Amino acid sequence: MSSAAALPILYSFRRCPFAMRARLALAASHTRCELREIVLRAKPAQLLEASPKGTVPVLVLPAAGAPSGQAAAQAASVQILEHSLDIMRWALERNDPEHWLLAPTGTLDDMLALIGQCDGPFKQDLDRYKYPERYPDSDPVAHRSQGSVYLRRLDGMLANHPYLFGERPTLADRAIAPFVRQFAHTDKPWFGAQPWPALQAWLEAFLASALFERVMQKYPRWEAGHEIVVFPPRPPAPVNSTHLA
């Protein structure tokens, strides 16, 4: 595809919740990019050249398309967005057809504060619960209990409406859901047994959504010279139930 050279380039890893949230916003905003699916144990040199920290997601875009007022590193003729929330906001500030940045109740700052708690204390507890072998001095059960405090808060917010800030999904729902999914999948029977009916229904609705299905399609590992993968995939054409007799 000759025009793909002008597209932003997204380095991603399918199961990473940070990369997942970035793909959700890119898909919802109809922002086309070149997807480069990587394997974390064999990071390509191109990723490390763009972002030496070596984590995903990373979005490489022409300097003229970079967002003003957001942290971005500049090299030659490109700009780099290295943080998932920056990628989400960049995409949605360009096009937000579902109004994720406008909460039915509360403000953008309220949403960012809730996301910040997810990315901070909750993520720390999640990592120590899910990957105890990486933190031999930590108690995974204790961190599960500490992480549950945040989940109980989310369940309480969802008690009176189907999404965190009202009757439709917002930036907060889509930014937080990949991490709740990861927490839930660490021990599904335990999670299912908790008294969090609203949170469990919210998560199930997210996992069953067409948007989640689109962003979780599998792609081969990217290598230089391979055929370009354009993301998001086009939605399936509607089925025409009309037929000739």
C-alpha positions as CSV (number, residue, x, y, z in Angstrom):
1,M,0.0,0.0,0.0
2,S,1.8,3.1,-1.3
3,S,0.0,5.5,1.0
4,A,0.8,3.6,4.1
5,A,4.3,5.3,4.3
6,A,2.5,8.5,5.4
7,L,0.5,6.8,8.2
8,P,1.5,7.0,11.9
9,I,3.3,3.8,13.0
10,L,2.1,2.0,16.1
11,Y,4.4,-0.4,17.9
12,S,2.1,-2.7,19.9
13,F,1.8,-6.0,21.8
14,R,-1.6,-7.6,21.6
15,R,-2.0,-8.6,25.3
16,C,-0.4,-5.5,26.9
17,P,-3.1,-3.4,28.6
18,F,-1.3,-0.2,27.8
19,A,-1.1,-1.1,24.1
20,M,-4.7,-2.3,24.3
21,R,-6.0,1.0,25.5
22,A,-4.1,2.9,22.8
23,R,-5.6,0.6,20.1
24,L,-9.1,1.2,21.5
25,A,-8.8,4.9,21.1
26,L,-7.2,4.7,17.6
27,A,-10.0,2.4,16.5
28,A,-12.8,4.6,18.1
29,S,-11.4,7.7,16.5
30,H,-11.0,6.1,13.1
31,T,-7.3,6.9,13.1
32,R,-5.5,4.7,10.6
33,C,-2.0,3.7,11.3
34,E,0.6,1.1,10.4
35,L,0.5,-1.6,13.1
36,R,3.8,-3.2,14.0
37,E,3.1,-6.1,16.4
38,I,6.2,-6.9,18.4
39,V,7.4,-9.7,20.6
40,L,8.7,-8.3,23.9
41,R,11.5,-10.8,24.2
42,A,12.8,-9.8,20.8
43,K,12.2,-6.1,20.4
44,P,13.1,-4.7,16.9
45,A,15.8,-2.2,16.5
46,Q,13.4,0.2,15.0
47,L,11.3,0.3,18.2
48,L,14.4,0.9,20.3
49,E,15.6,3.7,18.0
50,A,12.2,5.4,18.3
51,S,11.9,4.9,22.0
52,P,14.9,3.6,23.9
53,K,12.8,2.6,26.9
54,G,11.6,-0.3,24.8
55,T,8.0,-0.5,26.1
56,V,4.8,-0.4,24.2
57,P,2.7,1.3,22.9
58,V,4.8,3.8,20.9
59,L,3.3,5.9,18.2
60,V,5.6,7.5,15.6
61,L,4.0,10.3,13.6
62,P,5.1,13.1,11.3
63,A,6.1,16.2,13.2
64,A,3.3,18.2,11.7
65,G,0.8,15.9,13.2
66,A,2.1,16.0,16.8
67,P,-0.2,17.3,19.5
68,S,0.6,20.6,21.1
69,G,1.3,20.8,24.8
70,Q,1.9,17.0,25.2
71,A,5.2,15.3,26.0
72,A,6.7,14.0,22.7
73,A,10.3,13.4,21.7
74,Q,11.4,14.8,18.4
75,A,13.9,13.1,16.1
76,A,14.5,14.1,12.5
77,S,11.1,14.5,10.8
78,V,9.0,12.5,13.2
79,Q,7.5,12.9,16.6
80,I,7.1,10.1,19.2
81,L,4.3,9.5,21.7
82,E,5.6,7.0,24.2
83,H,2.7,6.8,26.7
84,S,-0.6,5.1,26.2
85,L,-2.7,7.9,27.6
86,D,-1.0,10.5,25.4
87,I,-1.8,8.3,22.4
88,M,-5.4,8.1,23.5
89,R,-5.8,11.8,23.9
90,W,-4.0,12.6,20.7
91,A,-6.3,10.4,18.7
92,L,-9.5,11.5,20.5
93,E,-8.6,15.2,20.3
94,R,-8.4,14.8,16.5
95,N,-11.7,12.9,16.2
96,D,-14.0,11.8,19.1
97,P,-17.2,10.6,17.4
98,E,-18.4,8.7,20.6
99,H,-17.5,11.7,22.9
100,W,-15.1,9.8,25.1
101,L,-13.5,13.0,26.3
102,L,-16.8,14.5,27.4
103,A,-18.2,12.7,30.5
104,P,-22.0,12.7,31.0
105,T,-21.3,13.3,34.7
106,G,-18.1,14.7,36.0
107,T,-15.2,16.3,34.1
108,L,-12.2,15.3,32.1
109,D,-10.1,16.0,35.2
110,D,-12.3,13.6,37.2
111,M,-11.7,10.9,34.6
112,L,-8.0,11.5,34.5
113,A,-7.8,11.3,38.3
114,L,-9.5,7.9,38.2
115,I,-7.2,6.7,35.5
116,G,-4.2,7.9,37.4
117,Q,-5.2,5.7,40.4
118,C,-5.5,2.8,38.0
119,D,-2.0,3.5,36.5
120,G,-0.5,4.1,39.9
121,P,-1.4,2.2,43.0
122,F,-3.8,-0.3,41.3
123,K,-1.2,-1.2,38.7
124,Q,1.4,-1.8,41.3
125,D,-0.9,-4.1,43.2
126,L,-1.9,-5.9,40.0
127,D,1.7,-6.6,39.0
128,R,2.6,-8.0,42.3
129,Y,-0.6,-10.1,42.3
130,K,-0.3,-11.4,38.8
131,Y,3.5,-11.8,38.6
132,P,4.6,-12.9,42.1
133,E,7.8,-14.5,40.7
134,R,9.0,-11.0,39.7
135,Y,8.5,-9.7,43.3
136,P,9.7,-12.4,45.6
137,D,9.5,-10.2,48.7
138,S,5.8,-9.3,48.1
139,D,2.7,-11.2,49.2
140,P,0.4,-11.7,46.1
141,V,-2.7,-12.3,48.3
142,A,-2.1,-9.0,50.2
143,H,-1.7,-7.1,46.9
144,R,-4.9,-8.7,45.6
145,S,-6.7,-7.4,48.7
146,Q,-5.2,-4.0,48.2
147,G,-6.1,-3.9,44.5
148,S,-9.7,-4.9,45.5
149,V,-10.2,-1.6,47.2
150,Y,-10.0,0.2,43.9
151,L,-12.3,-2.4,42.2
152,R,-14.9,-1.9,45.0
153,R,-14.8,1.8,44.2
154,L,-15.4,1.1,40.6
155,D,-18.3,-1.3,41.4
156,G,-19.8,1.5,43.5
157,M,-19.6,4.0,40.7
158,L,-21.3,1.5,38.4
159,A,-24.1,0.7,40.7
160,N,-26.5,3.4,39.3
161,H,-25.4,3.5,35.7
162,P,-23.8,1.2,33.2
163,Y,-20.5,3.1,32.8
164,L,-18.2,4.9,35.2
165,F,-19.4,8.4,34.3
166,G,-22.9,7.8,33.1
167,E,-25.0,6.2,30.5
168,R,-22.2,5.7,27.8
169,P,-18.6,4.8,27.8
170,T,-15.9,7.4,28.2
171,L,-12.1,7.7,28.2
172,A,-12.1,6.4,31.8
173,D,-14.0,3.2,30.9
174,R,-11.8,2.4,28.0
175,A,-8.5,3.3,29.7
176,I,-9.3,1.3,32.8
177,A,-11.0,-1.8,31.4
178,P,-7.9,-3.5,30.1
179,F,-6.3,-3.5,33.5
180,V,-9.5,-4.8,35.2
181,R,-9.5,-7.6,32.6
182,Q,-5.9,-8.5,33.5
183,F,-6.8,-8.5,37.2
184,A,-9.9,-10.7,36.6
185,H,-8.1,-13.2,34.4
186,T,-5.4,-13.8,37.0
187,D,-7.9,-15.9,39.0
188,K,-11.3,-16.0,37.2
189,P,-13.1,-18.1,39.8
190,W,-12.0,-15.8,42.6
191,F,-13.0,-12.7,40.6
192,G,-16.4,-14.2,39.7
193,A,-17.1,-15.0,43.4
194,Q,-16.6,-11.4,44.5
195,P,-19.7,-9.2,45.4
196,W,-19.1,-6.9,42.5
197,P,-22.1,-7.5,40.2
198,A,-21.9,-4.1,38.5
199,L,-18.2,-4.3,37.9
200,Q,-18.5,-7.8,36.6
201,A,-21.3,-6.9,34.2
202,W,-19.3,-3.8,33.0
203,L,-16.3,-6.0,32.3
204,E,-18.3,-8.6,30.5
205,A,-20.0,-6.0,28.3
206,F,-16.5,-4.6,27.4
207,L,-15.2,-8.1,26.5
208,A,-18.3,-8.8,24.4
209,S,-18.1,-5.5,22.5
210,A,-17.4,-5.2,18.8
211,L,-14.7,-2.6,19.5
212,F,-12.8,-5.0,21.8
213,E,-13.0,-7.8,19.2
214,R,-11.6,-5.4,16.5
215,V,-8.6,-4.3,18.6
216,M,-7.8,-7.9,19.7
217,Q,-7.4,-9.4,16.3
218,K,-4.1,-11.4,16.0
219,Y,-1.4,-10.3,13.7
220,P,2.0,-11.9,12.9
221,R,5.1,-10.5,14.4
222,W,6.4,-7.5,12.5
223,E,9.7,-7.6,10.6
224,A,11.2,-5.1,8.3
225,G,10.2,-5.8,4.7
226,H,7.0,-7.6,5.6
227,E,3.7,-6.5,4.1
228,I,2.3,-3.4,5.9
229,V,-0.6,-4.0,8.3
230,V,-3.1,-1.1,8.4
231,F,-5.0,-0.7,11.7
232,P,-7.8,-0.5,12.7
233,P,-9.2,-3.3,10.5
234,R,-12.2,-2.3,8.6
235,P,-15.5,-3.4,10.3
236,P,-17.3,-6.2,8.6
237,A,-19.9,-5.1,6.0
238,P,-23.5,-5.3,7.3
239,V,-25.3,-8.5,6.3
240,N,-28.0,-7.8,3.7
241,S,-31.0,-10.0,4.8
242,T,-32.8,-9.1,1.6
243,H,-32.7,-11.9,-1.0
244,L,-34.3,-12.6,-4.3
245,A,-37.0,-15.2,-4.3
